[in-house]
């Protein structure tokens, strides 16, 4: 599905790490973009950065 998006999320101590992947289609799957975004565990920070990560996973 070409419109699917993938963002790996990892919690490390007091940080949340987001790693978006690029969708290469049904046959190729997802490829990491190489971008890593880090947030504090504050819900507002996490929510905003998660949305930004999904937008960059195009």
Secondary structure, 3 states (H helix, E strand, C coil): CCCCCEEEEEEECCEEEEEEEEECCCCCCEEECCCCEEEECCHHHHHHHHHHHHHHCC
